[in-house]
Amino acid sequence: MKHLFLVAFLLIITGLFVAANIYTFIPIYQSISDSIHISIEKAVLGGSIFSFFYAIGLLTFGPLSERVGRKKVIVYGLFLSIVTTGLVSFSFNEASLYVFRGLQGFALGSFAPVAFAYTFEIFPVQHQTLVLALINSGFLIAGILGQLMSSSITYFYGWENVFYCFAGIYLVLFIGSLFIYPSLPVTKKDDASLLQDFYKIVRNPALVICYIITFSILLSFVAFYDGIGQYLNEQHGADEQTLFKIRAIGLIGASLSLFTGKFVQRFGDRRTLLFGLILATTSLIFLFMSQTPGLIAILSVPFVASISLLFPSIISLVGKLGEHARGSAISLYSFTLLTGASLGPIIASTLDFPILLVMLIGVFIFNIAMGLRLKFSYEKGYH
């Protein structure tokens, strides 16, 4: 039991620092553009390239882990992450920034889908949901941690040291992974068709509904916080420090993930999912009625709490429904999640904040309808 605690701790910490690198560029675009003499727009494109190759990594490494083993992919993925993260520090022009950041994104995409599938296989059923919830909470916290580390290190030591620091962290995690993670037997045959796996997944009605809901979860979270930032800055003159405090207050809601296991044990995955969707919808409706900075800070807590419930409940459903193609199913989940997240800033920048709230309310009402259909499909035995 003590060893499983170490495994869980390492998975959670690794997830936190892997996801943190998704956000490291956001506060240092100006520093990078000044250093290598490119426009801020081109520096921003470096972040988009990272996301694109990260998504490719998510689709690649989950199925690969079913053929060579979960531990091998996590360990070698971390080694690759050390090298590629260090390379980002050596970016000297636009092309090198894009190449190194793309390689880093691909390497870091090796962790999330494999870690989720590994959790289903290594932990007893009664502990799976809690571990999944804590890993996902780490992904939420990473949005703040990544920007805080990046801006702080850049302020004192220069932007290059951000990636030296993360490479050092990945080195420690790599060493820990070598000795702490137990190896599991590989049950997937080498000649099993990857396309056949994905074909079975997309023909499963319950999984398709899960992916529809998944697409909107991180999209809504990212759009919500981007929208808040733009609205408070334009309408109330809020500075970055104020926005940071509001984001940090909202993350209190992530603590609900500690109780997700209890929710699932008592009510089941589907009811927990529906409760999270209803909580998100209710929070957004109250926020639409009054959009003062204080109320935004307060209502962001239940909204983040709802996201903390949705992540582990939906991935628990995907893992169970994916069965023998679990690695592929979770890879597709991770890819769908990230694709939705990449659209969040675009939607937030296009819509006024009240209209954004109406759109998000509509999205979650639609998700509730999908969740009710998921209950029917799941009980009918589509798995």
N, C-alpha and C positions, 0 to 999 in steps of 0.2 A: 504493500500500500504506500509506503514511504517513497519507493522508487517511482510509482505512478504519479505521485505528487510532484516529483522533480520533472517528470516528463511533461505534465500539464503546465508547470511553471515555465519551462523552457519554450513550449509551444506558444504560450501567451506572450512572453517577452519577445520572442522572435517575430511573431505576428505584428506586435506593436512597432518594432523598429523597421521591419520590412515595409509596412504600410506608411510609416512616417516619411519615407523617401518619395512618396507620391506628391507630397506637399512641400518639399524642401525648396523648390524653385520659386514658389509664390512670393515670398518676401524679399528675394534677392535678385529679381530680374534686372533691376537697375545696376547693381554691382557687377553682374555678369556682363551686361551689355557694355559697360564702361571699361571693363578689364580686357575683353577680347575685341572691342571696337565693332560691335554690331548694334543694330537697333533693338529697342525693347521688344518690338513685335517679333523679331527673329529669336530673341531669347525665350519668349513665350512659346514659340513654335517648338522649342526644345522640350518643353513640358508636354506638349501634345504628342510628340514623337515617342517620348517615354511611355505615355499611356497606351499608344497604339501597339508598341512592342511588348508592353506588359500584358496586354490582352492576348497577344499571340502566345506568350509564355503560359498564360493561364490555360489556354486550349491545348497546349502541347504537353505540359508536364503531368497533368492528371492522368491521362491515358497511358503515358510512358511509365508512370509509377506502378501501374497494374502489371506491367510486363517485366520490370527490372527490380521492383520493390520500393516501398514508400521511403524507407530510411535512406537508401542510396540516393534517391532524387533530392531529398531534403538536404543531405550532407553535401553532395556535389553541387547542388544549386547554391548553397551558401558559399562554397569555395569560389564558384564562378562570380557570385555577388561581390566578394572581397576584391577580386581583380577588376571587374568592370566598374565598381564604385570608385576605386582608386583612380581609374583611368579618367573619370569625369573631371578630376582635379587638373589633369594635364590638357584640357581643352584649350586650344590656342586660336581657333577661328570658328566660323559658323559651321563648316563641314565636320570638324572634329567634335564639336559639341553635340551635333546631331547623331553622329556615329556612336560616340561613347555613351550618351544618354540612352540611345536606343538599345545598345547592348546591355546596359544596366537594367532597363525595364524588362527585357526578355529574361535575364537571369533572376530577377526578383519575382517574376511570375511563377517561379518554380515552387514557391512555398504554400500559398493559400489553399489551392485545391487539394494538394497532397496532404497538408496538415489536417484539413477537414475529414478527408477519407480515412486518414490514419487514426483520427480520434474515434471514429466508429468501430475500428478494429482493435484498438488497444485498451479502451476503457470499458468497464462494466456499463450496462444499459442505464443504470440509475445515476451514473456520473457523466454520461455523454453530453446531455443538454447543458449542464453547468459549464463544462469545459468549452463547448461550442460558443456559449453565451459570452464567456470571458474573452475568448479569442476575438469575437466580433466586437466586443466593447473596446478591446485594444485597438481595433481598426478605427473606431470612432474617436478615441482619445488621440490617435496618431495624427489626426487632422490639426489638432492644437499643438501637440508635441513637436511634430515635424517643422512647423513654421517657427515655433519658439526656439528650438535648437538652431535652426538655420539662420534666423535673424541675429541671435545672440553671438554665435560663433563668428559670423561675418562681421559684426560690429567690432569685435575685439581682435580677430585674427585674420580676416579675409575669407572670401567665399570658398576658396580652394580647400581650406581646412575643414569645411563642413563635410566634404566627402572623404577626406583622410580620417575624420572622426568616425563616420559611419562604417568605413572599411575596417577600422579597428574593432568596432562593436561586432561586426559580422565575423571577424576572426575569432573573437571570444565565443560567439554563438556556434561557430563551426566546430571548435574544439569541444564544447559542451555536447553538441549533437553526436559527435563520434562516440562518446563514452556513455551518454545517458539514454539515447533512444534505443529500444530493443528492436532487433530485426524480426520481421514476420515472413512466413513462407509466401512465395508468389504463387497465386492460384490461377492466374490468367495464362492461357496458352499463348506462346509467341506468335502463332499463326492466326490468332483471333483478329477479325477485321475491325479496325477502328471505325470505319464508315458504317459497319453493321451495328456497332454500339450506338452511334448517334442516330441511326435510322430507327432503332428500337425506342430510343429516348423520345424522339419527336412524335412517335406514334402513340405514346402513352398520354391520354387526355389529362390525367391528374398532374403529370410532370409539366405539360405545356401550360396549365393554369398556374403552377408554381413559378414558372419562368416569366409569365406575364406580370405576376405580382412582384417578382424579384426585380424586373426591369425598372419598376417605379420607385422602389424603396430608397436606394441611394440617390437616384435622380431627385426625389423629393427632398431628401436631407440636404444635398448640396445646393439645390435651388433655393430652399428655405433660408439657409445661412447666407448665401450670396445675395439674395433679395433683401434680407434684413440689413446687411452691410450697406448696400446701395441706398436703401430707403432712409436709414438713420443718418447717413452721411449727408444726403441731399435735403431731407426735410427737417432734421434736428441738429445738423452740424456736428454729429458725433465723430470724435477722433478715433484713431486706431486703438488707443488704450481702452476707451469705453467699449468699443466693439469686441475687443478681446475679453473683457470682463463679462459681457453678455453671453458670448460663446462659452466661456468657462462655466458660468452659472447653468447654462443649458445642459452641460455634461454631467451635472448632478443626476440627471435622469438616467444616465448610463448605469447607475448603481442598481437599478431595477433588474439588470441582467443577473445579479446574484441570486435572485429569487425565481428566475425563469424555470429552473429545474423543478421547483415546487409547483409552479403553475402547470407545467407539462405533465408531471406525475398525477396531479389532481384532476385536470381538465382535458388533457390530451393536446397533441400538437395543433390540431385544427382549431379547437376552441381558443387556445392561446393566440394563434394567428389572428382569429377574428376579433378577439379582445384588443390586440395591438392595433388593428386597423380601425376599430371603433374609437379607441383612445386618441389616435392621430387625427381622425376626422373631427372629433369633439374639440380638441385643442385648437385646430385651425379655424373652426366656426367661431369660437369665442374670440380668437385673435382678430378675425375679420371684423367683428363688431367694435373693437377698440384697438388702435394700433399705437398706443403710447409706448415710449421706451421701457418704462417699468413693467407694463403688462407683457410686452414682448419677452423681456427677460424671464418673467414668472411662467408664462405659458410655453416657453421653449423647453422647460423642464419636463412636463408630461409628453411633449412631442418627441423629445429625445428618448424618453422612457419607452414610448411606443415603438420606436425604431429598435431599441435594445431588445424588446420582446419579439419583434418581427424577424430579425436576423436569425437567431437560433431556432425558432420554430419552423421557418421556411426551409432552412438548410437541413434540419432534422427530417422534414418530410421528403426533401430531395434525396437525402442519403438512404432513407428507407425504401423509397420508390425506385431508386436507381439499382438496388440490389447488386447483381454481379457486375454491372457496368458502373459501379458507384464512382470510380475515379473520373470517368468520362462525364457522368451526370453532374458531378460537383464542378468539374472544369467548365462545363457549359453554364452552370449557375454563376460561377465567378466571372466569366466573360460577360454574361448578361447584366450582372450587377455593375461592372465597370463601364459597360457601354451606356447604361442609363446615367451613371454618374457623370460621364463626359458631356452629356447633353444638359445637365443641370445649370452650369454657368451661362450657357447660351440662352436658355429659357428665361433665367433670372434677369439677364441684361436686356432682353427683348420686351418683357412685360412690366407694367407698373406693379408695385407691390400688392395693392388690393386685388388686381386682376390675377396676379400670381397665386394669391391665396384661394381665390375662387377656383382656379384651375386645379390646384392641389386638392381642394375639397372634393372636386369632381373625380379626380384620380382615385382617391381613397374610397369614395362611395362605389365606384366601379370595382375596386379591389374587394370590397365587402361582398358584392354580388358574385365575383369570381370565387371568393373564399367559400361561399355557400355552395356553389357548384362543385368546388373541390371536395367538400365534405361528402356530397352525393357520389361523385366519381370514385373517391377513395373507398367508400363503404361498398360500392358495387364490385370492388375487387380489381380495379385497373392497376395492377402492380405485379 
